[in-house]
Structures are given as structure tokens and as C-alpha cells.
Amino acid sequence: MISDPLFYAAAVPAVILMGLSKGGFSGIGLLSLPLMALVASPVQVAAIMLPILMVQDVVTVWSFRRDWDRRNLAILLPSSSLGILIGYLLAAKVSDAAVALSVGAISIAFALRRILAERGEPPPPAPAGLAAGCFWGTVIGFTSMIAHAGGPPFQIYVMPQRLPRDVFVGTGALLFAAINWIKVPPYAALGQFTAENLATSAVLAPLAVAATFAGVRLVRRVPIERFYGIIYGLLLAVGGKLVHQGWTGL
């Protein structure tokens, strides 16, 4: 187990942010990995976070077990699996900075486009298209495998559908729960599950569960229109952070 107090000074707020993200404020959790990467290597941080994410998934899936969209999952899950495979095969060749920069730029462009479009008459809900879903599902799996960064691509594809708040959260919860289990064999094959990392994950797990329950309670208190406004704002903020992180890392 990691014993450096400086590590936990970064890890504790990072796990809280991830819990709020898993509870429904999708996107804010992307701030967790850069925060922890200040005190540990990105590879080690990703390995520590995966078991924590899986524990948090249990809370979110249970909380929204009756609220999810079958068509979106049928489209996104197979394509995300393909993206995970591509991410595994290219793990040693694709830099974290390049992924962060591209995801951040796409996130900012999408959020700005949606905010400007909705200043007038709100656009009609978009359908869950097969071609777009396969593309974005692959991006979700790839970015999730490389940097646990599948949230923004998921939002880009699903948010224009204007799903009910709980269905939006529940669909993402089920999708990412499945994705995280699919990522276990590739992460194990890459040798990232050491005894030290797993012990550190276990220490942080209770805090992760508490933060996820808090996120679920907060999401259910927020009206639907305000909820989507918050998500757009978070997508802009996280996109800006990722662009900065990627640009400085190249």
C-alpha cells in the first residue's frame, strides 16, 4: 500500500470527484486522474482507479437499475468493446497527451455548439443513430482504456437525445460498469495490478462508495433542465482542462 501522505492529499479529493461523477455528474471525474498524476505516475494512477471505479459502479447501477435505455446499450457496448481492444493494442504507442488534447477539443466544441443552439428554441431530441453510436462507442472504449476518459464521448452521443435525467445516468452507469469489467484482462496483461496498487485501491474504496451515494442523492435533487445545464458546464470545464493537459504534454 502507498504510505506517502502527499499521495492521499491528492487521492482523497480525486476519489470524491470520481464519486460525484459516478453518481450522475458525468465528466467531473476526469479531473481525478490529472490530480492524482501530480503525485504518482499516470499508469499507476489508472491501475489504482480501476478497482475503485468498479466498486462505485455497484452503487450507481443499483441506484439506477430501473432507468436505462436498451437501444443505446445495444449500440454502444459492442462498439466500446472494439475500442477497448484497439486501446489495448495501441497502449504503448498512443500518448496520454494526444488522447487528452483530442478528447478535450471535441468536448469543448460539442458543449459550445449545444449551448449556442439551445439559447433559442431547444432542438428536438436526436435519435440513437446506429452509425454515430458505433463511432462514438469505439471512441468511448478507446479513451476509457487509455485514460479512463470515456465520459465526454458518451455525453457527446447521448446528450442530444434529451433522455430523462435518470435514464441518462442509468444508461451511462450500466455501460461503464460493463466497460470496466471488460478492461480487467487487458490491464492485467499489461501488468498493472500489483499488490501495492490493489491495497491502495482497497483503502480508498469506502470513501469512493460514500462519495458515489452523495452524487446519486445530489443528482436526484436537481431539476432536469438545470441538470443538463450543469453537465454542459462540466463538459466545458473538463474539456478545457484536458486541452491544457494535452497541449503541455505534447
C-alpha positions in Angstrom: 0.0 0.0 0.0 1.2 3.5 -0.8 2.0 5.3 2.5 3.1 8.8 1.3 0.7 11.4 2.9 1.2 13.6 -0.2 -0.4 10.9 -2.4 -3.5 10.8 -0.2 -3.7 14.6 -0.2 -4.4 14.3 -3.9 -6.1 10.9 -3.9 -8.9 11.8 -1.4 -10.4 14.8 -3.4 -9.8 12.8 -6.6 -11.9 9.9 -5.3 -14.6 12.3 -4.1 -14.8 13.9 -7.6 -15.0 10.5 -9.2 -17.8 9.5 -6.8 -19.8 12.6 -7.7 -19.2 11.7 -11.4 -20.4 8.2 -10.9 -23.4 9.5 -9.0 -24.5 11.3 -12.1 -22.5 14.5 -12.7 -20.7 12.8 -15.6 -17.4 14.3 -16.7 -16.2 15.8 -13.5 -14.4 12.6 -12.7 -12.0 13.3 -15.5 -10.3 15.8 -13.1 -9.4 12.9 -10.8 -6.6 11.3 -12.8 -4.7 14.5 -13.6 -5.0 15.4 -9.9 -3.5 12.1 -8.8 -1.0 12.1 -11.5 0.6 15.1 -9.7 1.9 12.6 -7.1 2.1 9.3 -8.9 2.7 8.0 -12.5 -0.3 8.1 -14.8 0.0 4.3 -15.4 -0.1 3.6 -11.6 -3.0 6.0 -11.1 -5.0 4.3 -13.8 -4.4 0.9 -12.2 -5.4 2.2 -8.7 -8.5 3.8 -10.0 -9.9 0.8 -12.0 -10.9 -1.3 -8.9 -12.3 1.9 -7.3 -14.4 2.6 -10.4 -15.7 -0.9 -10.3 -16.8 -0.6 -6.6 -18.5 2.7 -7.4 -20.3 1.1 -10.4 -22.1 -1.2 -8.0 -23.6 1.7 -6.2 -24.6 3.6 -9.3 -26.0 0.6 -11.2 -28.1 -0.4 -8.1 -29.4 3.1 -7.7 -30.5 3.5 -11.3 -31.2 -0.2 -12.1 -34.7 0.5 -13.4 -33.6 3.5 -15.5 -31.7 2.8 -18.7 -32.1 2.8 -22.5 -31.9 -0.6 -24.2 -31.1 0.7 -27.7 -28.2 2.9 -26.6 -26.6 0.0 -24.7 -27.2 -2.4 -27.6 -25.3 0.0 -29.9 -22.6 1.3 -27.5 -21.5 -1.8 -25.7 -20.2 -3.8 -28.7 -18.5 -0.8 -30.2 -17.0 0.1 -26.9 -15.5 -3.4 -26.6 -13.9 -2.8 -30.0 -12.5 0.5 -28.8 -11.0 -1.2 -25.7 -9.3 -3.8 -27.9 -7.8 -1.0 -30.1 -6.7 0.8 -26.9 -5.0 -2.3 -25.6 -3.2 -2.9 -28.9 -2.1 0.7 -29.1 -1.4 1.3 -25.4 2.3 1.6 -25.8 2.1 3.8 -29.0 -0.5 6.4 -28.1 0.5 9.2 -25.7 -1.9 10.3 -22.9 -1.3 13.9 -24.0 -2.6 13.2 -27.5 -5.7 11.5 -26.1 -6.3 14.3 -23.7 -5.9 17.0 -26.3 -8.3 15.4 -28.8 -11.0 14.5 -26.2 -10.8 18.0 -24.7 -11.1 19.8 -28.1 -14.1 17.7 -29.1 -15.8 18.2 -25.7 -15.4 22.0 -25.9 -16.7 22.2 -29.5 -19.7 20.0 -28.7 -20.6 21.8 -25.5 -20.3 25.3 -27.1 -22.4 24.1 -30.1 -25.2 22.7 -27.9 -25.2 25.8 -25.6 -25.5 28.2 -28.6 -28.1 26.0 -30.2 -30.3 26.0 -27.1 -30.2 29.7 -26.5 -33.2 29.9 -28.8 -35.7 27.2 -29.4 -34.4 23.9 -27.9 -33.6 21.5 -30.7 -35.8 18.3 -31.0 -34.3 15.2 -29.4 -32.0 13.3 -31.7 -32.4 9.6 -32.3 -29.9 7.0 -31.1 -28.4 6.5 -34.5 -26.5 3.3 -35.3 -23.6 4.7 -37.3 -23.0 7.6 -34.9 -23.3 5.2 -32.0 -20.8 2.8 -33.4 -18.3 5.6 -34.0 -18.7 7.2 -30.5 -18.9 3.8 -28.8 -15.5 2.9 -30.2 -14.2 6.3 -29.1 -15.7 5.7 -25.6 -13.9 2.3 -25.3 -10.6 3.6 -26.6 -10.4 6.6 -24.4 -11.6 4.7 -21.4 -8.9 2.0 -21.9 -6.2 4.6 -22.4 -7.1 7.1 -19.7 -10.5 6.3 -18.1 -11.8 9.2 -20.2 -14.9 7.7 -21.8 -17.3 10.2 -20.2 -17.1 13.1 -22.8 -17.6 10.9 -25.8 -20.6 9.3 -24.1 -22.1 12.7 -23.4 -21.5 13.8 -27.0 -23.5 10.9 -28.3 -26.3 10.6 -25.7 -27.0 14.2 -24.6 -28.6 15.3 -27.9 -31.2 12.6 -27.3 -32.5 14.6 -24.3 -33.2 11.4 -22.3 -34.9 11.7 -18.9 -32.3 12.6 -16.3 -32.3 9.2 -14.5 -32.3 7.3 -17.8 -29.2 9.3 -18.9 -27.4 8.5 -15.7 -28.6 4.8 -15.6 -27.5 4.1 -19.2 -24.1 5.5 -18.5 -23.8 3.6 -15.3 -24.6 0.2 -16.9 -22.3 1.0 -19.9 -19.3 1.9 -17.9 -19.8 -0.9 -15.4 -19.6 -3.3 -18.3 -16.6 -1.5 -19.8 -14.7 -1.5 -16.6 -15.1 -5.3 -16.3 -14.0 -5.7 -19.9 -10.9 -3.7 -19.1 -9.7 -6.0 -16.4 -8.0 -8.6 -18.6 -6.1 -6.0 -20.7 -5.0 -4.2 -17.5 -3.8 -7.5 -16.0 -2.0 -8.4 -19.2 -0.2 -5.0 -19.1 1.0 -5.9 -15.5 -0.8 -3.0 -13.8 -2.4 -4.9 -10.9 0.4 -5.0 -8.3 -0.1 -5.8 -4.6 0.7 -2.2 -3.7 -1.8 -0.8 -6.2 -4.6 -3.1 -5.1 -4.0 -2.4 -1.4 -4.2 1.3 -2.1 -7.5 0.8 -4.0 -8.9 -1.1 -1.1 -8.0 1.7 1.4 -9.8 4.3 -0.8 -12.8 2.2 -1.6 -15.0 3.1 1.4 -14.6 6.8 0.6 -15.4 6.1 -3.0 -18.7 4.4 -2.1 -19.7 7.2 0.2 -18.9 9.8 -2.5 -21.0 7.9 -5.0 -24.0 7.7 -2.8 -23.7 11.5 -2.2 -23.6 12.0 -6.0 -26.7 10.0 -6.5 -28.6 12.0 -3.9 -27.5 15.3 -5.4 -28.4 14.3 -8.9 -31.9 13.4 -7.9 -32.4 16.8 -6.3 -31.5 18.7 -9.4 -34.3 19.6 -12.0 -33.8 18.1 -15.4 -33.1 21.4 -17.3 -30.6 22.5 -14.6 -29.1 19.1 -14.7 -28.3 19.3 -18.4 -27.0 22.9 -17.9 -24.6 21.6 -15.2 -23.4 18.8 -17.5 -22.7 21.2 -20.3 -20.8 23.4 -17.9 -18.8 20.5 -16.6 -18.1 19.3 -20.1 -16.6 22.8 -21.0 -14.5 22.9 -17.8 -13.2 19.3 -18.2 -12.6 19.9 -21.9 -10.5 23.0 -21.1 -8.5 21.0 -18.5 -7.9 18.2 -21.0 -6.8 20.6 -23.8 -4.3 22.3 -21.4 -3.1 18.9 -20.1 -2.6 17.5 -23.6 -1.1 20.7 -25.1 1.5 21.0 -22.4 2.3 17.2 -22.5 3.0 17.1 -26.3 
